[in-house]
Amino acid sequence: MCEVQLPEARAFYGFQIAIQNIHLKMYSLLLETYIKDSAAKSRLFRAFETVPCVARKAE
C-alpha cells in the first residue's frame, strides 16, 4: 500500500483490509461454533495450506 499515493485509494485499500479481517474473524467463529471434532476443525483451519482452490483464494 506504500506505492499508492492517492488518499482516496489508500482509504479504499484500508477499508478493504478491514472487511477482509472481519470475514476472517467470522469464518473462524463459524468453525469454532459448528465444528466440534478437533481433527476436522484443524483440517479446516489449515485448508489454505492443503486445498488448492482455498490456497488460490487466500493469495
N, CA, C and O atoms as a GROMACS GRO file, in nm:
protein
  236
    1MET      N    1   0.083  -0.119   0.000
    1MET     CA    2   0.000   0.000   0.000
    1MET      C    3   0.087   0.125   0.000
    1MET      O    4   0.035   0.235  -0.020
    2CYS      N    5   0.216   0.113   0.022
    2CYS     CA    6   0.305   0.229   0.025
    2CYS      C    7   0.318   0.296  -0.111
    2CYS      O    8   0.346   0.415  -0.120
    3GLU      N    9   0.299   0.218  -0.220
    3GLU     CA   10   0.314   0.276  -0.354
    3GLU      C   11   0.197   0.365  -0.391
    3GLU      O   12   0.211   0.453  -0.476
    4VAL      N   13   0.083   0.345  -0.330
    4VAL     CA   14  -0.038   0.420  -0.363
    4VAL      C   15  -0.032   0.556  -0.295
    4VAL      O   16  -0.014   0.566  -0.174
    5GLN      N   17  -0.046   0.661  -0.375
    5GLN     CA   18  -0.034   0.797  -0.323
    5GLN      C   19  -0.168   0.868  -0.306
    5GLN      O   20  -0.181   0.956  -0.221
    6LEU      N   21  -0.267   0.831  -0.386
    6LEU     CA   22  -0.396   0.898  -0.377
    6LEU      C   23  -0.464   0.866  -0.244
    6LEU      O   24  -0.481   0.749  -0.210
    7PRO      N   25  -0.502   0.968  -0.169
    7PRO     CA   26  -0.567   0.944  -0.039
    7PRO      C   27  -0.694   0.860  -0.050
    7PRO      O   28  -0.724   0.778   0.036
    8GLU      N   29  -0.770   0.882  -0.158
    8GLU     CA   30  -0.893   0.806  -0.177
    8GLU      C   31  -0.864   0.658  -0.196
    8GLU      O   32  -0.934   0.572  -0.141
    9ALA      N   33  -0.762   0.628  -0.274
    9ALA     CA   34  -0.725   0.488  -0.298
    9ALA      C   35  -0.672   0.424  -0.171
    9ALA      O   36  -0.705   0.309  -0.141
   10ARG      N   37  -0.590   0.498  -0.096
   10ARG     CA   38  -0.537   0.445   0.030
   10ARG      C   39  -0.651   0.417   0.129
   10ARG      O   40  -0.649   0.317   0.200
   11ALA      N   41  -0.751   0.505   0.132
   11ALA     CA   42  -0.867   0.485   0.219
   11ALA      C   43  -0.945   0.360   0.176
   11ALA      O   44  -0.988   0.282   0.260
   12PHE      N   45  -0.961   0.344   0.046
   12PHE     CA   46  -1.032   0.226  -0.005
   12PHE      C   47  -0.959   0.099   0.033
   12PHE      O   48  -1.021   0.004   0.081
   13TYR      N   49  -0.827   0.095   0.013
   13TYR     CA   50  -0.749  -0.024   0.047
   13TYR      C   51  -0.755  -0.053   0.197
   13TYR      O   52  -0.762  -0.169   0.238
   14GLY      N   53  -0.752   0.050   0.278
   14GLY     CA   54  -0.764   0.032   0.422
   14GLY      C   55  -0.899  -0.029   0.459
   14GLY      O   56  -0.907  -0.118   0.543
   15PHE      N   57  -1.004   0.020   0.394
   15PHE     CA   58  -1.139  -0.033   0.418
   15PHE      C   59  -1.147  -0.179   0.373
   15PHE      O   60  -1.207  -0.262   0.440
   16GLN      N   61  -1.087  -0.209   0.259
   16GLN     CA   62  -1.088  -0.345   0.207
   16GLN      C   63  -1.016  -0.440   0.303
   16GLN      O   64  -1.063  -0.552   0.326
   17ILE      N   65  -0.906  -0.398   0.360
   17ILE     CA   66  -0.834  -0.479   0.457
   17ILE      C   67  -0.920  -0.502   0.582
   17ILE      O   68  -0.922  -0.612   0.636
   18ALA      N   69  -0.989  -0.399   0.626
   18ALA     CA   70  -1.077  -0.412   0.743
   18ALA      C   71  -1.188  -0.514   0.717
   18ALA      O   72  -1.218  -0.596   0.803
   19ILE      N   73  -1.248  -0.508   0.599
   19ILE     CA   74  -1.354  -0.603   0.564
   19ILE      C   75  -1.299  -0.745   0.559
   19ILE      O   76  -1.364  -0.838   0.606
   20GLN      N   77  -1.180  -0.763   0.502
   20GLN     CA   78  -1.119  -0.896   0.498
   20GLN      C   79  -1.093  -0.949   0.639
   20GLN      O   80  -1.112  -1.068   0.664
   21ASN      N   81  -1.052  -0.863   0.729
   21ASN     CA   82  -1.030  -0.905   0.868
   21ASN      C   83  -1.160  -0.947   0.934
   21ASN      O   84  -1.163  -1.044   1.010
   22ILE      N   85  -1.268  -0.876   0.906
   22ILE     CA   86  -1.399  -0.913   0.960
   22ILE      C   87  -1.442  -1.049   0.907
   22ILE      O   88  -1.491  -1.133   0.983
   23HIS      N   89  -1.422  -1.072   0.776
   23HIS     CA   90  -1.457  -1.202   0.718
   23HIS      C   91  -1.376  -1.313   0.783
   23HIS      O   92  -1.430  -1.419   0.816
   24LEU      N   93  -1.248  -1.291   0.800
   24LEU     CA   94  -1.161  -1.391   0.862
   24LEU      C   95  -1.209  -1.426   1.002
   24LEU      O   96  -1.216  -1.543   1.039
   25LYS      N   97  -1.241  -1.326   1.080
   25LYS     CA   98  -1.291  -1.348   1.216
   25LYS      C   99  -1.422  -1.424   1.214
   25LYS      O  100  -1.443  -1.516   1.294
   26MET      N  101  -1.511  -1.388   1.123
   26MET     CA  102  -1.641  -1.455   1.114
   26MET      C  103  -1.625  -1.602   1.075
   26MET      O  104  -1.690  -1.688   1.133
   27TYR      N  105  -1.538  -1.631   0.976
   27TYR     CA  106  -1.515  -1.770   0.937
   27TYR      C  107  -1.458  -1.850   1.053
   27TYR      O  108  -1.496  -1.966   1.073
   28SER      N  109  -1.369  -1.791   1.128
   28SER     CA  110  -1.311  -1.859   1.245
   28SER      C  111  -1.418  -1.888   1.350
   28SER      O  112  -1.423  -1.998   1.406
   29LEU      N  113  -1.503  -1.790   1.375
   29LEU     CA  114  -1.611  -1.811   1.472
   29LEU      C  115  -1.709  -1.919   1.426
   29LEU      O  116  -1.756  -1.999   1.507
   30LEU      N  117  -1.739  -1.922   1.298
   30LEU     CA  118  -1.828  -2.026   1.246
   30LEU      C  119  -1.767  -2.164   1.264
   30LEU      O  120  -1.836  -2.257   1.306
   31LEU      N  121  -1.639  -2.178   1.232
   31LEU     CA  122  -1.573  -2.308   1.251
   31LEU      C  123  -1.572  -2.348   1.397
   31LEU      O  124  -1.601  -2.463   1.431
   32GLU      N  125  -1.539  -2.255   1.484
   32GLU     CA  126  -1.536  -2.285   1.628
   32GLU      C  127  -1.674  -2.324   1.680
   32GLU      O  128  -1.685  -2.410   1.767
   33THR      N  129  -1.778  -2.262   1.628
   33THR     CA  130  -1.914  -2.285   1.676
   33THR      C  131  -1.973  -2.415   1.624
   33THR      O  132  -2.035  -2.490   1.701
   34TYR      N  133  -1.956  -2.443   1.496
   34TYR     CA  134  -2.028  -2.555   1.435
   34TYR      C  135  -1.948  -2.684   1.423
   34TYR      O  136  -2.008  -2.791   1.414
   35ILE      N  137  -1.817  -2.677   1.424
   35ILE     CA  138  -1.735  -2.798   1.409
   35ILE      C  139  -1.684  -2.838   1.547
   35ILE      O  140  -1.602  -2.768   1.606
   36LYS      N  141  -1.734  -2.949   1.597
   36LYS     CA  142  -1.696  -2.994   1.732
   36LYS      C  143  -1.576  -3.089   1.730
   36LYS      O  144  -1.500  -3.093   1.826
   37ASP      N  145  -1.560  -3.164   1.622
   37ASP     CA  146  -1.449  -3.259   1.612
   37ASP      C  147  -1.318  -3.183   1.592
   37ASP      O  148  -1.304  -3.109   1.495
   38SER      N  149  -1.223  -3.202   1.684
   38SER     CA  150  -1.099  -3.123   1.678
   38SER      C  151  -1.015  -3.154   1.555
   38SER      O  152  -0.949  -3.065   1.502
   39ALA      N  153  -1.015  -3.280   1.509
   39ALA     CA  154  -0.938  -3.315   1.389
   39ALA      C  155  -0.997  -3.246   1.266
   39ALA      O  156  -0.924  -3.192   1.183
   40ALA      N  157  -1.128  -3.248   1.254
   40ALA     CA  158  -1.195  -3.182   1.141
   40ALA      C  159  -1.173  -3.032   1.147
   40ALA      O  160  -1.149  -2.967   1.044
   41LYS      N  161  -1.181  -2.977   1.266
   41LYS     CA  162  -1.160  -2.833   1.283
   41LYS      C  163  -1.018  -2.794   1.242
   41LYS      O  164  -0.997  -2.695   1.172
   42SER      N  165  -0.921  -2.873   1.285
   42SER     CA  166  -0.782  -2.846   1.249
   42SER      C  167  -0.761  -2.854   1.098
   42SER      O  168  -0.693  -2.770   1.040
   43ARG      N  169  -0.822  -2.956   1.036
   43ARG     CA  170  -0.810  -2.972   0.890
   43ARG      C  171  -0.870  -2.851   0.818
   43ARG      O  172  -0.813  -2.802   0.721
   44LEU      N  173  -0.984  -2.803   0.865
   44LEU     CA  174  -1.048  -2.688   0.802
   44LEU      C  175  -0.969  -2.559   0.823
   44LEU      O  176  -0.962  -2.476   0.733
   45PHE      N  177  -0.911  -2.543   0.942
   45PHE     CA  178  -0.831  -2.423   0.967
   45PHE      C  179  -0.704  -2.422   0.881
   45PHE      O  180  -0.649  -2.315   0.853
   46ARG      N  181  -0.657  -2.540   0.840
   46ARG     CA  182  -0.538  -2.548   0.757
   46ARG      C  183  -0.570  -2.565   0.609
   46ARG      O  184  -0.481  -2.594   0.529
   47ALA      N  185  -0.695  -2.548   0.571
   47ALA     CA  186  -0.737  -2.570   0.433
   47ALA      C  187  -0.660  -2.484   0.334
   47ALA      O  188  -0.636  -2.526   0.221
   48PHE      N  189  -0.620  -2.365   0.374
   48PHE     CA  190  -0.546  -2.278   0.282
   48PHE      C  191  -0.408  -2.336   0.250
   48PHE      O  192  -0.345  -2.293   0.153
   49GLU      N  193  -0.361  -2.432   0.328
   49GLU     CA  194  -0.233  -2.498   0.301
   49GLU      C  195  -0.251  -2.627   0.222
   49GLU      O  196  -0.160  -2.668   0.150
   50THR      N  197  -0.367  -2.691   0.233
   50THR     CA  198  -0.384  -2.825   0.179
   50THR      C  199  -0.485  -2.836   0.065
   50THR      O  200  -0.482  -2.934  -0.009
   51VAL      N  201  -0.573  -2.740   0.050
   51VAL     CA  202  -0.675  -2.746  -0.055
   51VAL      C  203  -0.640  -2.640  -0.161
   51VAL      O  204  -0.642  -2.521  -0.132
   52PRO      N  205  -0.607  -2.685  -0.283
   52PRO     CA  206  -0.560  -2.590  -0.385
   52PRO      C  207  -0.654  -2.473  -0.412
   52PRO      O  208  -0.608  -2.359  -0.424
   53CYS      N  209  -0.784  -2.497  -0.423
   53CYS     CA  210  -0.875  -2.386  -0.454
   53CYS      C  211  -0.883  -2.286  -0.338
   53CYS      O  212  -0.901  -2.167  -0.360
   54VAL      N  213  -0.869  -2.334  -0.215
   54VAL     CA  214  -0.869  -2.244  -0.099
   54VAL      C  215  -0.738  -2.167  -0.096
   54VAL      O  216  -0.736  -2.048  -0.062
   55ALA      N  217  -0.628  -2.234  -0.130
   55ALA     CA  218  -0.497  -2.166  -0.133
   55ALA      C  219  -0.497  -2.052  -0.234
   55ALA      O  220  -0.444  -1.945  -0.207
   56ARG      N  221  -0.556  -2.076  -0.351
   56ARG     CA  222  -0.563  -1.969  -0.452
   56ARG      C  223  -0.646  -1.852  -0.401
   56ARG      O  224  -0.613  -1.736  -0.426
   57LYS      N  225  -0.753  -1.882  -0.331
   57LYS     CA  226  -0.839  -1.776  -0.276
   57LYS      C  227  -0.765  -1.696  -0.170
   57LYS      O  228  -0.786  -1.576  -0.155
   58ALA      N  229  -0.678  -1.762  -0.094
   58ALA     CA  230  -0.604  -1.697   0.014
   58ALA      C  231  -0.492  -1.606  -0.037
   58ALA      O  232  -0.443  -1.521   0.036
   59GLU      N  233  -0.452  -1.625  -0.162
   59GLU     CA  234  -0.342  -1.543  -0.217
   59GLU      C  235  -0.384  -1.400  -0.240
   59GLU      O  236  -0.303  -1.319  -0.285
   0.00000   0.00000   0.00000
